[in-house]
Amino acid sequence: MRGIGPQSAEKLAARGLARLRDLWLWLPREYEDRTRLTPVAALQPGVAAQVEGRILATETAFRFRPMLKVAMADESRGTLTLRFFHFRGQQANAFRAGARLRAYGTPRPGQLGLEMVHPSYRVLGDEDAALDEALAPVYPAIEGIGPQTLRKLVERALGALPGDDALELLPCEWLAEQGLPTLRDAVLTLHQPPTDVDMGLLQAGRHPAQRRLALEEMLAHHLSLRRQRISLQAHAATPLPAKGKAVAQLLAALPFQLTEAQSRVFDEVQRDLARPMPMLRLVQGDVGAGKTVVAALAALRAIDAGRQAALMAPTELLAEQHANTLRGWLEPLGIRIAWLAGRVTGKAREAVLGEVASGAAQMVIGTHALMQQGVDFKDLALAIIDEQHRFGVQQRLALRDKGGVDGNVPHQLVMTATPIPRTLAMAAYADLDVSVIDQLPPGRTPVQTVAISAERRPQLIDRIRAAIAEGRQAYWVCTLIEEQEDGATRIEAQAAQTTFETLRDAMPDIRIGLVHGRMKPKEKQAAMAAFKAGELDLLVATTVIEVGVDVPNASLMIIENAERLGLAQLHQLRGRVGRGSAESSCVLLYQAPLGAIARERLDTLRQTNDGFVIAEKDLQLRGPGELLGTRQTGLAEFRIADLSRDADLLPRVQSMADALLADSPELADRIIERWVGGAARYASA
């Protein structure tokens, strides 16, 4: 393409722009109205506008930093100052007194009335310069490519936009039913909106042109996930019939009865396992809903059939907790459990690997160490993945590829304690069947949640003492104090260490433990075991205890810097208390002043304990990428669609996908290729 050399191509490629169609879909982030002039006297602070007038005077100063000020006025007798901090001498010389000037920017109050800082401008000759006929697009910035250059490149690309017959992939009647334009019309409208466009709809992302593109993009992602599911189900899996005794034995031995929700979800899992195609089921349940027992019962179906089951968790802490729980349930039934994590080394590791390869280990529990080379299963029939969004896609594929014999793949049961809003589950997990354990075990008391300013920290000492005096235990969670990527765990660990020392000095008679990410695994495990055994009263920890730690006697949770965490993470941390029958509390300690979004988060937590309500709110506040851990799910980021805004399109997307896969598979491929391209292969994990 004219105007793009090797360096520009590299810069564009870094933002995913490699083909003409990528530029067609590189949509403006906002629009500037240069179709009209606003009298200077009518300017409003904070409202972008275009003005035209004569230059009255210019002034350059180099006191603290270079500055160029240009005063202008028009026939409305209003005056405006243009202020530049970055300028060249040649530029300053162009602003001659009396010259006509047209400028576009956002006015703000200055020392001598309104001013615009670094507006875009043109010094005009005496001839009339025509105003724009359409709104001017402002594109997301690309490093190393100026805004004017980028605008020209997009204009050039639009010049090569083909006609509807070559470009349109959706049937005309579908678009007519929805009242949506063709793809060509939608693209042109969004790059060059007419002056009478409804700016309210455009800014809200709900203009028919935006809806048209969002619909096709969501359809492409949905089709890609469904395709992956179809290709995976083309593999065979060994059916696991319900004929062994172990399931009944475990149900009889458990000190509790399954809730209705647990029984319903286990029935759904059993039906899947009995089929000769691989199960692909996501089990979601709120914190403490009892997913582990459903996983244990599913594992027994594989073990009863003489096969192996594996459970993979994202952290050693959580994996070890699963191992302890499952040992307590399964070893009395004569089942051999193997434990494999990064710290199992040397001869101990060789012994475990031998048991896994020979089939002597019927249930294998571990971290991502399960997927490493040299870990060979004799006959893996069921892979259980806990907190699946914590794993990279290749890791999950690696575990799947270790399974089965004779080309079979294992059944997959994926669990998450991060509730996923229904709309997001429909879009992000179209390749999985979704089950929800939507009931907590009886006897759980809702956690009372309060938010208090960090200035009231000393009062918490009394609160901790009161809980401990009643024979209870407490957590004090230190979240990241400074937001920086590298060294984050170090800063978090320092914060925890400092808090630990401060609390130990304030309460010398209280038994306090410490857990953070930079401790050796053995030290972490020892502290957790001591807390669980009641040998510690208070545990100071970082967010490593977010998932899966189960101490029913803990009834007080204090979360420091709560305003820095997302709703899902706060809800997970709060779920560490309220696991017994005692009344439990969660204190959200925040640094004032609170921003609007942080306040909304803390208010939501105070008002509800329902993880699904919290997840819906989180989706609104943070968007789907962060909620799912998009960078790891393998779902490409949506470029145009927004799952919280466009959720109402999902039922239509599903019915369109059904029709395309049944009647026009080649068309489905073209839609996937246009929007998803190479990212499609990841979605089968």
C-alpha positions in Angstrom: 0.0 0.0 0.0 1.3 3.4 -0.9 2.7 5.4 2.0 3.7 2.3 4.1 7.4 1.3 4.2 9.0 -1.5 6.2 9.2 0.6 9.4 5.6 1.8 9.2 4.5 -1.8 8.4 6.3 -3.0 11.5 4.7 -0.4 13.8 1.2 -1.2 12.4 1.8 -4.9 12.7 2.6 -4.4 16.4 -1.0 -3.3 16.9 -2.4 -6.2 14.8 -2.8 -4.2 11.6 -1.4 -6.3 8.7 -4.0 -6.2 6.0 -6.4 -3.7 4.4 -9.3 -5.1 6.3 -7.6 -4.5 9.6 -7.5 -0.8 8.7 -11.2 -1.0 7.7 -12.0 -2.2 11.2 -9.6 0.2 13.1 -12.5 2.3 14.2 -12.3 5.9 15.5 -12.3 6.3 19.3 -14.0 9.7 19.0 -15.1 12.3 16.4 -14.3 16.0 16.0 -16.9 18.2 14.6 -15.0 20.4 12.1 -18.1 21.0 9.9 -19.0 24.3 11.6 -17.5 27.2 13.5 -18.3 28.3 17.0 -18.1 32.0 17.8 -15.3 32.5 20.4 -17.7 34.3 22.7 -20.0 31.2 22.7 -17.3 28.7 23.7 -18.0 26.5 26.8 -15.2 25.1 29.0 -14.7 21.4 28.4 -16.8 21.4 25.2 -14.6 20.8 22.1 -15.2 23.3 19.3 -13.7 24.8 16.1 -13.1 28.6 16.0 -11.8 31.0 13.4 -10.5 34.5 13.9 -7.5 36.9 13.6 -4.3 36.7 15.5 -3.9 39.6 17.9 -0.5 38.9 19.4 2.0 36.1 20.1 4.4 35.7 23.0 7.2 33.2 23.6 8.7 32.6 27.0 11.6 30.3 28.2 11.5 30.8 31.9 10.7 27.3 33.4 10.1 25.6 30.1 9.5 26.8 26.6 6.0 28.2 26.0 4.2 29.9 23.1 1.0 31.9 23.6 -1.1 33.1 20.7 -4.1 35.4 21.4 -6.9 35.5 18.8 -10.3 37.1 18.5 -13.3 36.9 16.1 -16.3 39.0 15.2 -18.2 37.9 18.3 -15.6 40.0 20.2 -14.5 37.0 22.3 -10.8 36.4 22.8 -9.1 33.1 23.2 -5.5 32.1 24.1 -3.8 29.1 22.3 -1.0 27.7 24.5 1.9 25.4 23.1 4.6 23.8 25.2 6.2 21.9 22.3 7.0 24.1 19.3 9.7 24.9 16.8 10.9 28.4 15.9 9.4 28.1 12.4 6.0 27.3 13.9 6.1 30.4 16.2 7.0 32.6 13.2 3.9 31.4 11.3 1.7 33.1 13.9 1.8 36.7 12.4 -0.4 39.3 14.0 -3.5 39.9 11.7 -3.3 36.5 10.1 -6.4 34.4 9.9 -6.3 31.2 12.0 -8.6 28.2 12.4 -8.2 26.1 15.5 -9.9 23.0 17.0 -9.6 22.0 20.6 -11.2 21.9 24.1 -11.3 25.3 25.9 -10.5 25.5 29.6 -10.4 28.4 32.0 -6.9 30.1 32.0 -5.4 33.2 33.6 -6.9 35.6 31.1 -10.1 33.8 30.1 -10.5 30.7 28.1 -7.5 28.9 26.5 -6.8 25.9 24.4 -3.7 23.8 25.1 -2.1 22.3 21.9 -5.1 22.6 19.7 -4.9 21.5 16.1 -4.8 24.6 13.8 -4.3 26.0 10.3 -3.0 29.5 9.4 -5.3 30.4 6.5 -4.6 32.7 3.5 -7.2 35.3 2.4 -9.1 32.8 0.3 -12.0 31.0 2.0 -11.1 27.5 3.3 -13.9 25.0 3.1 -15.2 23.4 6.3 -15.3 19.6 6.5 -18.4 17.9 5.2 -18.3 15.0 7.7 -17.2 14.6 11.3 -13.5 14.0 11.5 -12.4 10.6 13.0 -9.8 10.4 15.8 -8.2 7.0 15.8 -6.5 5.1 18.7 -2.9 6.2 18.7 -0.2 4.0 17.2 3.3 4.6 18.4 5.5 6.1 15.7 2.7 7.0 13.3 1.2 10.5 13.6 -2.6 11.0 13.7 -2.7 12.7 10.2 -0.7 9.9 8.6 -2.9 7.3 10.2 -6.1 9.1 9.0 -4.7 9.2 5.5 -3.8 5.5 5.6 -7.3 4.6 6.7 -8.8 6.8 4.0 -6.6 5.1 1.4 -7.7 1.6 2.7 -11.4 2.7 2.5 -10.8 3.6 -1.1 -10.2 -0.1 -1.7 -13.3 -1.2 0.1 -15.1 -3.7 -2.2 -18.9 -3.7 -3.0 -21.5 -5.5 -0.9 -21.5 -8.6 -3.1 -17.8 -9.2 -2.4 -17.8 -8.0 1.2 -21.1 -9.0 2.8 -21.1 -12.4 4.5 -24.5 -12.3 6.3 -27.7 -13.0 4.5 -29.7 -9.8 3.6 -32.9 -11.0 5.3 -31.0 -11.4 8.6 -29.8 -7.8 8.5 -33.3 -6.6 7.5 -34.9 -8.4 10.5 -32.5 -6.7 12.8 -32.8 -3.3 11.1 -29.0 -3.3 10.5 -26.9 -1.9 7.5 -24.6 -4.0 5.4 -21.0 -4.3 6.5 -19.8 -1.8 3.8 -22.3 0.8 4.9 -21.5 0.3 8.5 -17.8 0.7 8.0 -18.2 3.8 5.9 -20.6 5.4 8.4 -18.3 4.8 11.3 -15.2 6.2 9.6 -17.0 9.1 7.9 -20.2 9.8 9.9 -22.6 12.3 8.2 -23.2 15.6 10.1 -26.7 14.6 11.1 -25.6 11.3 12.8 -27.0 10.6 16.3 -23.9 11.4 18.4 -25.6 10.1 21.5 -26.0 6.6 20.0 -22.5 6.7 18.5 -20.8 7.6 21.8 -22.8 4.9 23.7 -21.7 2.3 21.1 -25.3 1.6 20.2 -25.5 3.1 16.7 -26.9 0.5 14.1 -23.5 0.6 12.3 -21.7 -0.3 15.5 -24.3 -3.0 16.3 -23.8 -4.5 12.8 -20.0 -4.9 13.3 -20.5 -6.2 16.9 -23.0 -8.8 15.8 -20.6 -10.2 13.1 -17.6 -10.1 15.5 -19.5 -12.0 18.3 -20.8 -14.4 15.7 -17.2 -15.1 14.5 -16.0 -15.8 18.1 -19.0 -18.0 18.8 -18.6 -20.0 15.6 -14.9 -20.4 16.3 -15.6 -21.9 19.8 -18.3 -24.1 18.5 -16.0 -25.3 15.7 -13.3 -26.2 18.3 -15.9 -28.1 20.3 -17.0 -30.0 17.2 -13.4 -30.9 16.3 -12.7 -32.1 19.9 -15.8 -34.1 20.0 -14.7 -35.8 16.8 -12.2 -37.6 19.1 -13.3 -40.6 21.0 -13.3 -40.9 24.8 -13.8 -44.0 26.8 -17.3 -44.1 28.3 -17.2 -44.5 32.1 -20.4 -46.5 33.0 -21.8 -46.2 36.5 -21.2 -49.7 37.8 -18.6 -49.4 40.6 -19.2 -49.2 44.3 -16.8 -46.3 45.2 -19.3 -43.5 44.5 -21.9 -45.0 46.9 -19.2 -45.7 49.5 -18.0 -42.1 49.4 -21.6 -40.7 49.6 -22.2 -43.0 52.6 -19.0 -41.9 54.4 -19.3 -38.1 53.9 -20.2 -36.3 57.1 -22.7 -34.2 55.1 -25.4 -34.7 52.5 -25.0 -33.3 49.0 -27.1 -30.2 48.4 -29.8 -30.4 45.6 -27.5 -28.3 43.4 -24.5 -30.6 43.9 -26.6 -33.7 43.1 -28.1 -32.1 40.0 -24.6 -31.1 38.7 -23.1 -34.5 39.5 -26.0 -36.1 37.5 -25.1 -33.9 34.5 -21.4 -34.9 34.8 -22.4 -38.6 35.0 -24.5 -38.4 31.9 -21.5 -36.8 30.0 -19.0 -39.4 31.3 -21.2 -42.3 30.1 -20.9 -41.1 26.5 -18.2 -42.2 24.0 -17.2 -38.6 23.3 -15.2 -36.4 25.6 -17.0 -34.5 28.3 -16.3 -30.7 28.2 -18.1 -29.3 31.2 -17.5 -26.1 33.2 -18.7 -26.3 36.8 -19.1 -22.9 38.4 -20.1 -22.4 41.9 -19.7 -19.6 44.4 -17.0 -19.6 47.1 -17.8 -22.6 49.3 -20.5 -24.1 47.2 -18.8 -27.5 47.3 -17.3 -28.1 43.8 -14.5 -30.4 45.2 -16.9 -33.1 46.2 -18.4 -33.2 42.8 -14.9 -33.4 41.3 -14.1 -36.3 43.7 -17.3 -38.2 42.7 -16.5 -37.7 39.0 -12.9 -39.0 39.7 -14.4 -42.1 41.3 -16.3 -42.9 38.1 -12.9 -43.1 36.3 -11.2 -45.1 39.1 -14.1 -47.5 39.3 -13.6 -48.2 35.6 -9.9 -49.1 36.3 -8.7 -45.8 34.8 -6.8 -42.8 36.2 -8.0 -39.3 37.1 -5.9 -36.1 37.5 -6.7 -32.8 39.2 -4.6 -29.8 38.4 -4.7 -26.6 40.5 -2.9 -23.2 39.8 -1.0 -22.9 43.0 0.8 -25.4 45.3 -1.3 -24.1 48.2 -4.5 -24.9 46.5 -3.2 -28.2 45.0 -2.0 -29.3 48.4 -5.3 -28.5 50.0 -7.1 -30.5 47.4 -4.7 -33.4 48.0 -5.4 -33.3 51.8 -9.1 -33.2 51.3 -9.2 -36.0 48.7 -6.8 -38.2 50.8 -9.3 -37.9 53.7 -12.2 -38.9 51.5 -10.6 -41.5 49.1 -7.7 -43.2 50.9 -10.2 -45.0 53.3 -11.7 -46.5 50.1 -8.3 -48.0 49.3 -7.5 -45.5 46.5 -3.9 -44.6 45.9 -3.3 -40.8 45.5 -0.1 -39.4 44.1 1.1 -35.8 44.7 3.2 -34.0 42.1 4.4 -30.4 42.3 7.5 -28.5 41.4 9.1 -29.1 44.9 8.8 -32.9 44.5 12.3 -33.7 43.2 15.0 -36.3 43.1 14.1 -39.9 44.1 10.7 -38.9 45.4 9.8 -37.5 42.0 11.0 -40.6 40.2 8.9 -42.8 42.5 5.8 -40.7 41.8 6.4 -40.7 38.1 6.8 -44.5 38.2 3.4 -44.9 40.0 1.7 -42.5 37.5 3.1 -44.4 34.5 2.3 -47.9 35.8 -1.2 -46.9 36.8 -0.6 -47.7 40.5 -1.5 -44.1 41.3 -5.2 -43.9 40.5 -5.7 -40.3 41.4 -2.9 -37.7 40.6 -3.1 -34.3 42.1 -0.7 -31.4 41.4 0.1 -28.1 39.8 1.2 -27.4 36.2 4.0 -29.9 37.0 1.5 -32.5 35.8 1.9 -31.3 32.3 5.7 -31.3 32.1 7.6 -33.7 29.9 8.4 -37.0 31.5 5.0 -37.2 33.2 3.3 -40.1 31.5 -0.1 -41.6 32.5 -0.9 -45.2 32.0 -4.6 -44.4 31.1 -5.9 -40.9 32.0 -9.6 -40.9 31.6 -10.6 -37.7 33.4 -8.7 -34.4 33.6 -10.1 -32.0 36.3 -8.8 -28.4 36.0 -9.5 -26.1 39.0 -9.6 -22.3 38.6 -9.1 -22.8 34.9 -8.7 -19.1 34.0 -5.4 -19.1 35.9 -3.8 -21.5 33.4 -2.5 -20.6 30.0 -4.1 -22.3 27.0 -1.2 -24.4 26.0 -1.0 -25.8 29.6 -4.5 -27.1 29.4 -3.9 -28.6 26.0 -0.8 -30.3 27.3 -2.7 -32.1 30.0 -5.4 -33.1 27.6 -2.8 -34.5 25.2 -1.4 -36.8 28.0 -4.7 -38.7 28.2 -6.2 -41.9 27.1 -5.0 -44.8 24.9 -5.6 -45.7 21.3 -6.1 -42.0 20.2 -8.8 -41.4 22.8 -8.7 -38.1 24.8 -9.7 -37.8 28.4 -13.0 -36.3 29.6 -12.5 -32.7 30.9 -14.1 -31.2 34.0 -13.3 -27.5 34.5 -14.1 -25.8 37.8 -14.1 -22.2 38.8 -15.1 -20.4 42.0 -15.1 -17.1 40.1 -18.8 -16.8 39.1 -19.1 -15.8 35.5 -22.1 -13.8 34.4 -24.6 -15.7 32.2 -23.9 -13.4 29.2 -20.2 -13.9 29.5 -20.5 -17.7 29.9 -22.6 -17.8 26.7 -20.0 -15.9 24.8 -16.8 -17.2 26.3 -17.6 -20.8 26.9 -19.6 -21.8 23.8 -17.3 -24.8 23.6 -18.2 -26.0 27.1 -21.4 -27.2 28.7 -21.9 -25.0 31.8 -23.2 -26.3 35.1 -23.9 -24.0 38.1 -23.9 -25.1 41.8 -26.1 -22.3 42.8 -26.7 -23.3 46.5 -24.5 -23.1 49.5 -24.4 -26.0 52.0 -26.8 -25.5 55.0 -25.5 -23.9 58.2 -23.4 -21.3 56.4 -24.0 -17.8 57.8 -23.7 -14.8 55.5 -20.6 -12.7 56.0 -21.2 -9.2 57.4 -19.2 -6.7 55.3 -18.1 -3.2 56.4 -15.8 -0.6 54.7 -13.8 1.7 56.9 -11.1 4.2 56.2 -7.4 3.3 56.9 -7.3 6.1 59.5 -9.4 3.8 61.8 -6.9 1.0 61.6 -6.2 1.1 65.4 -9.8 0.2 66.2 -9.3 -3.1 64.3 -6.9 -4.3 67.0 -9.8 -4.4 69.5 -11.9 -6.2 66.9 -9.2 -8.9 66.4 -8.8 -9.3 70.2 -12.6 -9.8 70.6 -12.8 -12.5 67.9 -9.8 -14.3 69.4 -11.2 -14.1 72.9 -14.3 -16.0 71.6 -11.9 -18.8 70.4 -12.0 -17.6 66.7 -9.3 -16.9 64.2 -8.7 -14.0 61.8 -7.0 -13.1 58.5 -5.2 -9.8 57.7 -4.7 -9.6 54.0 -2.1 -7.1 52.6 -2.7 -6.3 48.9 -0.2 -4.7 46.6 0.7 -1.3 47.8 2.5 0.0 44.7 1.2 -0.9 41.2 4.3 -2.1 39.3 4.7 -5.3 37.4 8.2 -6.5 38.2 9.0 -6.8 41.8 5.3 -6.8 42.6 5.5 -9.9 44.9 8.5 -8.3 46.6 6.6 -5.2 47.5 3.6 -7.2 48.5 5.8 -9.4 50.7 7.4 -6.3 52.3 4.0 -4.9 53.0 3.0 -8.1 54.7 6.2 -8.3 56.6 5.8 -4.7 57.9 2.2 -5.4 58.9 3.2 -8.6 60.6 5.8 -6.8 62.7 3.4 -3.9 63.6 0.7 -6.2 64.7 3.1 -8.4 66.6 4.3 -5.4 68.6 0.7 -4.2 69.2 -0.5 -7.6 70.3 2.5 -9.5 71.9 0.1 -12.0 73.5 -1.5 -13.1 70.2 -0.1 -15.9 68.1 0.5 -14.4 64.7 1.7 -16.1 61.5 2.9 -14.8 58.1 2.4 -16.1 54.6 3.6 -14.4 51.4 4.6 -15.3 47.9 8.4 -15.0 48.4 8.5 -17.5 51.3 9.8 -21.0 50.6 7.0 -23.4 49.9 7.8 -25.4 53.0 7.5 -22.3 55.2 4.2 -21.3 53.6 2.8 -24.8 54.1 3.9 -24.9 57.7 2.3 -21.5 58.5 -1.0 -22.5 56.8 -1.0 -25.9 58.6 -0.4 -24.2 61.9 -3.3 -21.8 61.2 -5.6 -24.6 60.2 -4.7 -26.6 63.3 -5.6 -23.6 65.5 -2.0 -23.0 66.6 -2.1 -19.5 65.3 -4.8 -16.9 66.1 -4.1 -14.4 63.3 -2.6 -15.0 59.9 -1.1 -12.0 58.0 -1.0 -12.9 54.3 -0.9 -11.6 50.8 -3.5 -12.5 48.2 -1.9 -16.0 47.9 -4.7 -17.2 50.2 -7.4 -15.9 47.7 -8.5 -19.3 46.5 -9.4 -22.5 48.2 -8.0 -22.1 51.8 -10.5 -23.6 54.1 -10.4 -22.9 57.9 -14.0 -23.1 59.3 -12.9 -21.5 62.6 -11.8 -18.2 61.0 -14.5 -15.6 61.4 -12.8 -12.3 60.7 -11.2 -11.1 57.4 -9.5 -7.7 57.1 -8.5 -6.7 53.6 -6.1 -3.8 53.4 -6.1 -1.4 50.4 -9.4 -3.0 49.4 -9.9 -0.2 46.8 -7.1 -1.6 44.7 -8.7 -5.0 44.1 -11.4 -6.0 41.6 -14.8 -7.2 42.8 -14.1 -10.9 42.0 -10.9 -11.0 44.0 -12.5 -9.2 47.0 -15.3 -11.7 46.9 -12.9 -14.6 46.7 -10.9 -13.3 49.7 -14.1 -12.7 51.7 -15.0 -16.3 51.0 -12.2 -17.5 53.3 -14.5 -16.7 56.3 -18.1 -17.7 56.9 -17.2 -21.3 56.3 -18.3 -22.5 59.7 -21.5 -21.8 61.7 -20.1 -18.7 63.6 -21.1 -15.2 62.5 -18.3 -13.9 60.4 -17.2 -10.4 59.3 -15.1 -8.9 56.5 -13.6 -5.4 57.0 -12.6 -3.6 53.8 -9.9 -1.1 54.8 -9.5 1.6 52.2 -7.3 4.7 51.6 -9.4 7.9 51.3 -10.4 9.6 49.1 -12.2 6.8 47.2 -12.7 7.1 43.4 -16.2 6.6 42.0 -15.5 3.0 40.7 -13.8 1.9 43.9 -16.7 3.3 45.9 -19.1 1.4 43.7 -17.1 -1.9 44.2 -17.1 -1.6 48.0 -20.8 -0.7 48.1 -21.6 -3.7 46.0 -19.7 -6.0 48.4 -21.5 -4.5 51.4 -24.9 -5.0 49.8 -24.6 -8.6 48.6 -22.9 -12.0 49.2 -24.2 -13.4 45.9 -21.2 -14.1 43.6 -23.3 -14.0 40.4 -24.7 -10.5 41.3 -21.1 -9.4 42.1 -19.8 -10.9 38.8 -22.5 -9.0 36.7 -21.4 -5.8 38.4 -17.7 -6.6 37.9 -18.5 -7.1 34.2 -20.0 -3.6 34.0 -17.1 -2.0 35.8 -14.1 -3.9 34.4 -15.2 -5.4 31.1 -14.9 -9.1 30.0 -11.2 -9.3 29.4 -10.1 -8.8 33.0 -13.0 -10.9 34.3 -12.0 -14.0 32.3 -8.2 -13.4 32.3 -8.5 -13.0 28.5 -4.8 -13.0 28.0 -4.8 -16.6 29.1 -8.1 -17.9 27.9 -7.0 -17.7 24.3 -10.1 -15.7 23.4 -8.9 -12.8 21.3 -9.9 -9.5 22.7 -13.1 -8.2 21.1 -12.2 -5.2 19.0 -15.7 -3.7 18.6 -18.2 -5.8 20.6 -18.6 -5.2 24.3 -20.2 -8.2 26.1 -21.8 -6.1 28.8 -23.2 -3.6 26.3 -24.1 -6.0 23.5 -25.4 -8.9 25.6 -28.9 -8.6 24.1 -27.4 -9.8 20.7 -26.2 -13.1 22.1 -29.4 -15.1 21.6 -29.5 -14.0 18.0 -25.8 -14.8 17.6 -26.5 -18.4 18.9 -29.4 -19.0 16.5 -27.4 -17.5 13.5 -24.4 -19.8 14.4 -26.7 -22.9 14.5 -28.1 -22.0 11.0 -24.6 -21.3 9.5 -23.0 -24.5 10.9 -26.0 -26.6 9.6 -26.5 -24.9 6.2 -23.4 -22.9 5.2 -20.2 -24.3 6.9 -18.0 -22.5 4.3 -19.5 -19.2 5.1 -18.9 -19.9 8.8 -15.2 -20.5 8.0 -15.0 -17.1 6.2 -16.6 -15.2 9.1 -14.2 -16.9 11.6 -11.2 -16.1 9.3 -12.2 -12.4 9.0 -12.5 -11.7 12.7 -10.6 -14.4 14.7 -8.0 -15.7 12.3 -5.1 -17.6 13.9 -6.5 -17.2 17.5 -9.1 -19.8 16.8 -6.9 -22.8 17.5 -6.6 -21.9 21.1 -10.2 -22.0 21.9 -10.4 -25.8 22.2 -8.5 -25.9 25.5 
